[in-house]
């Protein structure tokens, strides 16, 4: 069955979040706060390279999202990653987060968008993957 426009838009929004955060914020380090977060959590010695590796992994995830392959698997991975990342940051580096401890609310909104896109909205379509 053909995908509807709403689903396609939701997928683009979903992938865009990972592309912006991965490429711009971490690989190109246009938002140094991301590297500061990595340095505080993992240590300063390899924070530069680790930030870029995390950014590249986020780009790979965006490509997977755009491919529309195994959507429930990548959705589950996204939800787990976002929740884990935000809980760690909530307790270890709330002062470095854009909205402090309120960042968790935006994380939950993003998780809700992912869940809706792949487990509710997309349930009406026949999946081949």
C-alpha atoms as one frame of an Amber mdcrd trajectory, in Angstrom:
protein
   0.000   0.000   0.000   1.233   3.512  -0.819   2.502   5.671   2.052   0.494
   8.791   2.787   1.869  12.343   2.905   1.569  12.593   6.683   3.778   9.544
   7.159   6.379  10.899   4.730   6.443  14.262   6.523   6.815  12.555   9.915
   9.726  10.483   8.581  11.437  13.631   7.233  10.996  15.404  10.577  12.315
  12.342  12.411  15.391  11.980  10.194  16.024  15.749  10.244  16.402  15.750
  14.019  19.199  13.172  13.752  20.847  14.916  10.776  20.846  18.332  12.475
  22.105  16.991  15.788  24.573  14.565  14.230  26.057  16.576  11.381  25.743
  20.193  12.470  25.963  19.914  16.242  28.441  17.052  16.617  30.441  16.425
  13.428  30.854  20.116  12.488  30.742  21.126  16.190  28.558  24.150  15.482
  27.141  23.703  18.988  30.177  23.213  21.291  27.869  22.359  24.201  27.505
  18.845  22.736  31.246  18.244  23.031  31.190  19.672  26.577  28.472  17.165
  27.493  30.529  14.285  26.063  33.659  15.565  27.861  31.864  15.755  31.191
  30.334  12.282  30.878  33.118  10.336  29.116  36.185  12.419  29.954  38.115
  15.132  28.176  40.817  12.988  26.528  38.709  11.684  23.664  35.693  13.986
  23.793  36.433  15.519  20.372  36.634  12.231  18.521  33.820  10.641  20.549
  31.521  13.570  19.781  32.212  13.121  16.064  31.707   9.337  16.286  28.362
   9.869  18.022  27.451  12.386  15.304  28.350   9.912  12.543  26.245   7.231
  14.242  23.344   9.675  14.318  23.802  10.276  10.583  23.743   6.524   9.942
  20.538   6.308  11.950  19.035   9.099   9.804  19.915   7.156   6.652  18.277
   4.057   8.124  15.163   6.095   8.954  14.970   7.494   5.407  15.427   4.004
   3.934  12.163   2.948   5.620  13.711  -0.479   6.315  12.755  -2.337   9.508
  10.888   0.686  10.854   9.838  -0.825  14.167  13.425  -1.850  14.901  14.901
   1.593  14.240  12.003   3.240  16.088  12.713   1.065  19.133  16.424   1.890
  18.902  15.633   5.611  18.665  13.323   5.533  21.682  15.861   3.601  23.751
  18.717   5.915  22.683  16.871   9.173  23.309  15.582   8.017  26.688  18.962
   6.667  27.837  20.838   9.750  26.639  18.410  12.153  28.288  18.224  10.328
  31.617  22.042  10.300  31.833  22.205  13.999  30.928  19.370  14.834  33.345
  21.414  13.553  36.272  25.015  14.250  35.177  24.970  17.485  33.145  21.655
  19.336  33.511  23.531  22.656  33.528  24.829  21.995  29.981  21.423  21.194
  28.490  19.651  23.828  26.408  16.587  23.836  28.678  18.222  22.297  31.747
  16.194  19.535  33.376  13.210  20.558  31.225  15.070  18.958  28.284  13.478
  15.678  29.341  10.074  17.087  28.300  11.335  17.712  24.754  12.870  14.231
  24.722   9.513  12.736  25.697   7.797  14.767  22.958  10.287  13.422  20.390
   9.816   9.873  21.699   6.058  10.338  21.392   6.469  11.482  17.783   8.575
   8.414  16.997   6.107   6.099  18.698   3.144   7.663  16.906   4.852   7.566
  13.495   5.960   3.941  13.528   3.626   2.155  15.940   0.307   3.974  15.538
   0.093   5.900  12.258   2.036   3.345  10.255  -0.012   0.414  11.591  -2.600
   1.034   8.877  -0.121   0.165   6.150   1.105  -3.188   4.930   4.800  -3.541
   5.790   7.271  -5.512   3.718  10.197  -5.014   6.081
